[in-house]
């Protein structure tokens, strides 16, 4: 349950979201522009760094606070996808594993939004199997050389650097192990190609190519021995924030549907008086609230340092939020009838966006695999 401080944070974030709203968001998306004004104001108010230690300009809170901001902006109709990436994944990993110099160099800008980092793990031939990542890092004197490619990477056109998940050889075993590098988007050998999407959103998706990208030694985040621990320090917050992103969209859609059901009259009474309308909306409200509770549990476990417990809860929250949001958006459109597809009512663009919660950053099928294996102790299926 939210604390009094987090409730106040939610109210403040909701007020900021209402200042911009869905028309602002949709206008930016359709004109291929960015929600720069909203991002910058959120940063100036401290909302993008609410979870970052105070010594680097942050609010000293937890990932649950950042998730609350993300959810409330989404509920106002202006979700910020890069909140899931730049402050949640990248800043969290640097905060936990970066050197003192790296923290001092990067965290203040990530906190106030003046810096935006992207995150690159997905590869075309690896899919959900992170163990098949083929992007490799080789030593080059005191530095490194990266080669490989990534796909479906968000926000490259607004990021100054990318936190790239690569692999290098463990000299003691000869096996490949994951390592993370901060790669400037203007580095020689780094190129990005946009992916045409049906998704109507200000954030764009890209395929990345790294051809002999040379990096200095300090581009390596933390140490090359942190391995999976360092990687999952970013993936658990990613799932928590993806839940918040989805929940915001679900709440926005449900609110529009409820308002419409109260005011739209057929045969002399509001359509919301009919159980065929009211019951599915009530069910959506229940599902969204249950997903929100699981998201809160995941955030509390993560902030308490329980990475294993947070991993289970974050995956469950991501699954629940994705399912609840798809149903909420679908039911909101159905409640509006033909109006649900009209631009005026601000719902149809979220029909595609709501599917993100079932697909990215991890599919519902892989979450079910995780729960079956890790929560229920069933044999591994893959």
C-alpha positions as CSV (number, residue, x, y, z in Angstrom):
1,X,0.0,0.0,0.0
2,X,1.2,3.5,-0.8
3,X,2.7,5.5,2.0
4,X,1.5,9.1,2.6
5,X,4.6,10.5,0.8
6,X,4.0,8.2,-2.2
7,X,0.4,9.2,-2.3
8,X,1.4,12.8,-2.4
9,X,3.9,12.0,-5.1
10,X,1.2,10.3,-7.1
11,X,-1.1,13.3,-6.8
12,X,1.7,15.6,-8.0
13,X,2.6,13.4,-10.9
14,X,-1.1,13.1,-11.9
15,X,-1.4,16.9,-11.8
16,X,1.6,17.2,-14.1
17,X,0.1,14.6,-16.5
18,X,-3.2,16.4,-16.6
19,X,-1.3,19.6,-17.6
20,X,-0.2,17.8,-20.8
21,X,-2.8,15.1,-21.4
22,X,-3.5,12.7,-24.3
23,X,-4.0,15.4,-26.9
24,X,-0.4,16.7,-26.3
25,X,0.9,13.1,-26.4
26,X,-0.9,12.1,-29.5
27,X,0.0,15.4,-31.3
28,X,3.7,14.7,-30.7
29,X,3.4,11.0,-31.8
30,X,1.6,11.8,-35.0
31,X,4.0,14.6,-36.0
32,X,7.0,12.4,-35.3
33,X,8.1,14.7,-32.4
34,X,9.1,14.0,-28.8
35,X,7.4,14.7,-25.5
36,X,10.4,16.9,-24.6
37,X,8.5,19.5,-22.6
38,X,6.9,16.9,-20.4
39,X,10.1,15.0,-20.0
40,X,12.1,18.1,-19.1
41,X,9.4,19.3,-16.6
42,X,9.2,15.9,-15.0
43,X,13.0,16.0,-14.6
44,X,13.0,19.5,-13.2
45,X,10.5,18.5,-10.6
46,X,12.6,15.6,-9.5
47,X,10.3,12.9,-10.7
48,X,12.7,11.1,-13.1
49,X,15.3,10.7,-10.3
50,X,13.1,10.2,-7.3
51,X,14.7,6.8,-6.8
52,X,18.3,7.9,-7.2
53,X,20.5,8.6,-4.1
54,X,20.4,12.2,-2.9
55,X,24.1,12.7,-3.3
56,X,23.7,12.5,-7.0
57,X,20.7,14.9,-7.1
58,X,18.0,12.3,-6.7
59,X,15.1,12.0,-4.2
60,X,16.6,9.0,-2.3
61,X,13.4,7.0,-2.7
62,X,12.9,3.6,-4.3
63,X,11.8,2.0,-7.6
64,X,8.2,2.0,-6.3
65,X,8.3,5.8,-6.3
66,X,9.5,6.0,-9.9
67,X,6.8,3.4,-10.9
68,X,4.1,5.6,-9.2
69,X,5.2,8.6,-11.4
70,X,5.2,6.4,-14.5
71,X,1.8,5.0,-13.8
72,X,0.2,8.4,-13.1
73,X,1.5,10.0,-16.3
74,X,0.1,7.0,-18.2
75,X,-3.2,7.3,-16.5
76,X,-3.3,11.0,-17.7
77,X,-2.9,9.7,-21.3
78,X,0.8,10.7,-21.7
79,X,2.9,7.6,-20.9
80,X,6.7,8.0,-21.1
81,X,8.2,4.8,-22.4
82,X,11.8,6.1,-21.8
83,X,11.1,6.2,-18.1
84,X,11.2,2.5,-18.2
85,X,14.6,2.7,-19.8
86,X,16.8,5.6,-18.9
87,X,16.1,6.3,-15.2
88,X,14.8,2.8,-14.3
89,X,17.2,0.4,-16.0
90,X,20.3,2.5,-16.8
91,X,20.4,4.8,-13.8
92,X,19.7,1.9,-11.5
93,X,22.5,-0.3,-12.8
94,X,25.0,2.5,-12.7
95,X,23.8,3.5,-9.2
96,X,24.3,-0.1,-7.9
97,X,27.4,-1.2,-9.9
98,X,29.1,1.8,-11.4
99,X,32.4,3.2,-10.1
100,X,32.3,6.4,-8.1
101,X,33.6,8.3,-11.2
102,X,30.8,6.8,-13.3
103,X,28.1,7.7,-10.8
104,X,29.4,11.2,-10.6
105,X,29.6,11.6,-14.4
106,X,26.3,10.1,-15.4
107,X,23.7,10.0,-12.5
108,X,23.0,13.7,-12.1
109,X,22.1,14.0,-15.8
110,X,20.0,10.9,-15.7
111,X,18.3,12.2,-12.6
112,X,17.2,15.5,-13.9
113,X,16.5,14.2,-17.4
114,X,19.2,16.2,-19.2
115,X,20.8,12.9,-20.1
116,X,18.9,10.1,-21.8
117,X,20.3,6.6,-22.0
118,X,18.9,3.7,-24.0
119,X,19.2,0.0,-23.1
120,X,20.2,-2.7,-25.6
121,X,19.9,-6.4,-24.8
122,X,17.6,-7.9,-27.5
123,X,19.1,-9.6,-30.5
124,X,17.3,-11.0,-33.6
125,X,18.8,-14.4,-33.3
126,X,18.6,-14.6,-29.5
127,X,15.1,-13.5,-28.7
128,X,14.3,-14.4,-25.1
129,X,17.4,-16.5,-24.7
130,X,19.9,-14.1,-23.2
131,X,22.5,-16.9,-23.2
132,X,22.7,-16.7,-27.0
133,X,23.6,-13.0,-27.1
134,X,26.2,-12.8,-29.8
135,X,27.4,-9.2,-29.3
136,X,31.0,-9.6,-28.0
137,X,33.5,-7.4,-26.3
138,X,37.2,-8.0,-26.9
139,X,40.1,-6.3,-25.1
140,X,42.0,-3.7,-27.0
141,X,45.0,-2.6,-24.9
142,X,43.4,-0.8,-22.0
143,X,40.0,-0.5,-23.8
144,X,37.5,-2.6,-25.6
145,X,36.1,-3.3,-29.0
146,X,32.4,-4.2,-29.5
147,X,30.9,-6.1,-32.4
148,X,27.4,-7.3,-32.9
149,X,23.8,-6.0,-33.4
150,X,20.7,-5.4,-31.4
151,X,17.1,-5.0,-32.3
152,X,13.9,-3.3,-31.0
153,X,15.9,-0.8,-29.0
154,X,13.8,2.2,-27.9
155,X,14.7,5.9,-28.1
156,X,18.1,5.8,-29.9
157,X,17.1,9.1,-31.6
158,X,16.9,10.9,-28.3
159,X,19.6,9.1,-26.4
160,X,23.2,10.2,-26.0
161,X,24.4,6.8,-25.1
162,X,23.3,3.2,-24.9
163,X,23.8,0.7,-22.1
164,X,24.8,-2.3,-24.2
165,X,24.7,-5.9,-22.9
166,X,27.6,-7.7,-24.4
167,X,29.6,-10.8,-23.7
168,X,33.3,-11.4,-23.1
169,X,35.4,-14.4,-22.4
170,X,35.9,-15.5,-18.8
171,X,39.7,-16.2,-18.8
172,X,39.4,-18.8,-16.0
173,X,36.7,-20.9,-17.7
174,X,36.8,-19.9,-21.4
175,X,33.1,-19.3,-21.3
176,X,31.3,-16.2,-22.3
177,X,29.9,-14.0,-19.5
178,X,27.7,-10.9,-19.7
179,X,29.2,-7.4,-19.4
180,X,27.6,-4.0,-19.7
181,X,29.1,-1.0,-21.5
182,X,28.0,2.6,-21.9
183,X,28.3,3.3,-25.7
184,X,27.9,6.8,-27.0
185,X,25.5,7.0,-29.9
186,X,28.0,9.0,-31.9
187,X,30.8,6.5,-31.5
188,X,32.5,5.5,-34.8
189,X,31.1,2.1,-36.0
190,X,27.8,2.7,-34.2
191,X,24.8,2.9,-36.5
192,X,21.0,2.7,-36.0
193,X,18.2,2.0,-38.4
194,X,14.6,2.8,-37.6
195,X,12.0,0.0,-37.5
196,X,8.7,0.9,-39.1
197,X,6.0,0.3,-36.5
198,X,2.2,0.4,-36.4
199,X,2.6,1.7,-32.8
200,X,1.6,5.4,-32.6
201,X,4.0,6.7,-30.0
202,X,6.7,9.4,-29.7
203,X,9.3,6.8,-29.0
204,X,10.8,5.0,-32.0
205,X,12.3,1.5,-32.3
206,X,15.7,0.8,-33.9
207,X,18.1,-1.9,-35.0
208,X,21.6,-1.2,-33.9
209,X,24.9,-2.3,-35.5
210,X,28.2,-2.2,-33.7
211,X,31.2,-2.6,-36.0
212,X,34.5,-2.4,-34.3
213,X,33.2,0.2,-31.8
214,X,36.2,1.1,-29.7
215,X,35.6,2.1,-26.1
216,X,37.9,3.3,-23.3
217,X,38.3,1.2,-20.2
218,X,35.9,3.4,-18.2
219,X,33.0,2.5,-20.6
220,X,32.7,-0.8,-18.8
221,X,30.0,-0.4,-16.0
222,X,31.3,-1.7,-12.7
223,X,33.5,-4.8,-13.2
224,X,33.5,-7.5,-15.8
225,X,33.0,-10.0,-12.9
226,X,29.6,-8.8,-11.8
227,X,27.9,-10.9,-14.5
228,X,24.3,-11.8,-14.3
229,X,23.9,-10.0,-10.9
230,X,24.6,-6.7,-12.6
231,X,22.3,-7.5,-15.5
232,X,19.3,-8.5,-13.3
233,X,19.8,-5.4,-11.3
234,X,18.4,-3.7,-14.3
235,X,15.9,-6.3,-15.5
236,X,13.8,-6.4,-12.3
237,X,13.2,-2.7,-12.3
238,X,12.5,-2.9,-16.0
239,X,9.6,-5.4,-15.3
240,X,8.3,-3.3,-12.4
241,X,8.3,-0.2,-14.6
242,X,6.8,-2.0,-17.6
243,X,4.0,-3.0,-15.2
244,X,3.5,0.7,-14.2
245,X,3.6,1.8,-17.9
246,X,0.9,-0.8,-18.7
247,X,-1.2,0.0,-15.7
248,X,-1.3,3.7,-16.5
249,X,-2.6,3.0,-20.0
250,X,-5.2,0.6,-18.5
251,X,-6.4,3.1,-16.0
252,X,-6.6,5.8,-18.7
253,X,-8.8,3.6,-20.9
254,X,-11.0,2.5,-18.0
255,X,-11.6,6.1,-16.9
256,X,-12.6,7.1,-20.4
257,X,-15.0,4.1,-20.6
258,X,-16.6,4.9,-17.2
259,X,-17.1,8.5,-18.0
260,X,-18.7,7.5,-21.3
261,X,-20.9,4.9,-19.7
262,X,-22.2,7.5,-17.2
263,X,-23.1,10.1,-19.8
264,X,-24.0,8.2,-23.0
265,X,-27.8,7.6,-23.0
266,X,-29.7,5.0,-25.0
267,X,-33.5,4.4,-24.5
268,X,-33.6,7.1,-21.9
269,X,-30.9,5.9,-19.5
270,X,-27.1,5.8,-19.3
271,X,-25.6,2.7,-20.8
272,X,-23.7,2.2,-17.6
273,X,-27.0,1.0,-16.0
274,X,-26.8,-2.2,-18.0
275,X,-24.8,-5.0,-16.5
276,X,-23.5,-6.0,-20.0
277,X,-21.6,-2.7,-19.8
278,X,-21.0,-2.2,-16.0
279,X,-19.8,-5.7,-15.2
280,X,-16.9,-5.9,-17.6
281,X,-15.8,-2.5,-16.5
282,X,-15.9,-3.5,-12.9
283,X,-13.9,-6.7,-13.7
284,X,-11.3,-4.5,-15.4
285,X,-11.1,-2.3,-12.4
286,X,-10.5,-5.3,-10.1
287,X,-7.8,-6.8,-12.4
288,X,-5.9,-3.5,-12.7
289,X,-6.0,-3.0,-8.9
290,X,-4.8,-6.6,-8.3
291,X,-1.9,-6.1,-10.8
292,X,-1.1,-2.8,-9.0
293,X,-0.8,-4.6,-5.7
294,X,1.6,-7.2,-7.2
295,X,3.6,-4.3,-8.7
296,X,3.8,-2.7,-5.3
297,X,5.0,-6.0,-3.7
298,X,7.7,-6.4,-6.4
299,X,8.9,-2.8,-5.8
300,X,9.0,-3.2,-2.0
301,X,11.0,-6.5,-2.3
302,X,13.4,-4.8,-4.7
303,X,13.9,-1.8,-2.6
304,X,14.5,-4.1,0.4
305,X,17.4,-5.7,-1.5
306,X,15.6,-9.1,-2.0
307,X,16.5,-9.6,-5.7
308,X,15.3,-13.2,-5.8
309,X,11.9,-12.4,-4.3
310,X,11.6,-9.3,-6.5
311,X,12.3,-11.3,-9.6
312,X,9.4,-13.6,-9.0
313,X,7.0,-10.7,-8.0
314,X,8.2,-8.5,-10.9
315,X,7.5,-11.2,-13.4
316,X,4.1,-11.8,-11.9
317,X,3.3,-8.1,-11.9
318,X,4.3,-7.7,-15.5
319,X,2.1,-10.6,-16.5
320,X,-0.9,-9.4,-14.5
321,X,-0.6,-5.8,-15.7
322,X,-0.2,-6.8,-19.3
323,X,-3.3,-9.0,-19.3
324,X,-5.4,-6.5,-17.3
325,X,-4.4,-3.6,-19.6
326,X,-5.2,-5.5,-22.9
327,X,-8.7,-6.3,-21.5
328,X,-9.3,-2.8,-20.1
329,X,-8.4,-1.1,-23.4
330,X,-10.5,-3.6,-25.4
331,X,-13.5,-3.2,-23.1
332,X,-13.1,0.6,-23.2
333,X,-13.3,0.6,-27.0
334,X,-16.2,-1.8,-26.9
335,X,-18.1,0.5,-24.4
336,X,-17.7,3.4,-26.8
337,X,-19.0,1.4,-29.8
338,X,-17.9,3.1,-33.1
339,X,-16.7,6.1,-31.1
340,X,-14.0,4.0,-29.6
341,X,-12.2,4.1,-32.9
342,X,-12.6,7.9,-33.4
343,X,-9.6,10.1,-32.7
344,X,-11.8,12.4,-30.6
345,X,-12.1,9.8,-27.9
346,X,-8.4,9.1,-27.5
347,X,-8.6,5.3,-27.2
348,X,-7.8,3.6,-30.5
349,X,-4.0,4.4,-30.5
350,X,-3.7,2.5,-27.2
351,X,-5.2,-0.6,-28.8
352,X,-1.7,-1.5,-30.2
353,X,0.2,0.1,-27.3
354,X,-1.6,-2.1,-24.8
355,X,-0.2,-5.2,-26.5
356,X,3.3,-4.1,-25.5
357,X,2.5,-5.4,-22.0
358,X,2.1,-8.9,-23.3
359,X,5.2,-8.9,-25.5
360,X,7.9,-6.6,-24.1
361,X,10.3,-6.5,-22.3
362,X,9.5,-10.2,-21.7
363,X,6.6,-12.2,-23.2
364,X,3.9,-13.6,-21.1
365,X,4.9,-17.1,-22.3
366,X,8.4,-16.7,-20.9
367,X,6.9,-15.4,-17.6
368,X,4.8,-18.5,-17.4
369,X,7.9,-20.6,-18.0
370,X,9.7,-18.7,-15.2
371,X,6.8,-19.2,-12.7
372,X,6.4,-22.8,-13.6
373,X,10.0,-23.5,-13.1
374,X,11.0,-21.2,-10.3
375,X,7.8,-20.8,-8.3
376,X,6.2,-24.2,-8.8
377,X,9.4,-26.3,-9.2
378,X,8.2,-27.9,-12.4
379,X,10.8,-29.4,-14.9
380,X,12.4,-26.9,-17.2
381,X,10.6,-26.8,-20.6
382,X,13.3,-25.3,-22.7
